Amino acid sequence: MLQEKKAIGVFDSGVGGLTVVRALRERLPRENIVYFGDTARVPYGTKSRNTIEQFSGQIVEFLLEQQVKVLVIACNTIAAVAGTKIRQMAGKMPVIDVIGAGAEAAIAASTTGKIGVIATSTTVNSKAYPKAIEERKHLWQDKFAVCRVFSEACSVLVPLIEEGWLDNEVTRLALREYLPPLLQEKIDTLILGCTHYPLIKPLLAEEAKGINLVDSSTTTAEAVYRVLWEKNLLNNQEEKPDYRFFVSDIPLRFRAIGEQFLQFPLEQLEMISL
């Protein structure tokens, strides 16, 4: 197979990474995509570093067997905890993750330098977003004297979203528990530090009125475009792109939630054991 015709490999702990797939489909409509969601073992955000690294390694091995040309870590927890290991496994293959893309988008969106992050406990404890923003000081030092990041761990949101409770009073009440400490800091920008969270973006917009909501799916798609262009790997063929979806379990609502959010049918959905 020609290198440029190989698929983009995207993976996540569950359904949330489909937000990145949708953004990739819109930005790179000719690219083939292989997606893996570890729906049998979600959520990752409460698991140990060793477990996350082990599970992530199994997923990467599977995607490399599919002969992908680039890996996209569409899970903030995996990116925060296992990013280094994944890049070692990938060798010279490009690896794009949502944290760097989200940090850059937040810096661009903020006018006060007060940025909030909601994420899983593991992502928050890793301090991945504060580190990523500090590493990009060259992007904000002319805008703000100080750039401060305030983080809140939201451990129940992923299970609620996986349950399909996207517009539900229980989910709204959970947000009303998590958001006040961030709003009290007068943040002007909020990073949705889990790719599941854009699925409840309408609720977030209602509960965090006037706040810039940053979901890194679109900026991740742009980063993938740039790296494929730089490495001359863009697929310019006219054939209809191939989208394949693999999961470690098929919850009753997975297909319904996936199709609702992707806005196209999940025709090639297969369950596999790693």
Secondary structure, 3 states (H helix, E strand, C coil): CCHHHCCEEEEECCCCCHHHHHHHHHHCCCCCEEEEECCCCCCCCCCCHHHHHHHHHHHHHHHHHCCCCEEEECCHHHHHHHHHHHHHHHCCCCEEEHHHHHHHHHHHHCCCCEEEEEECHHHHHHCHHHHHHHHCHHHHCCCCCCCEEEEEECCCHHHHHHCCCCCCHHHHHHHHHHCHHHHHCCCCEEEECCCCHHHHHHHHHHHCCCCEEECCHHHHHHHHHHHHHHCCCCCCCCCCCCEEEEECCCCCCHHHHHHHHHCCCCCCEEECCC
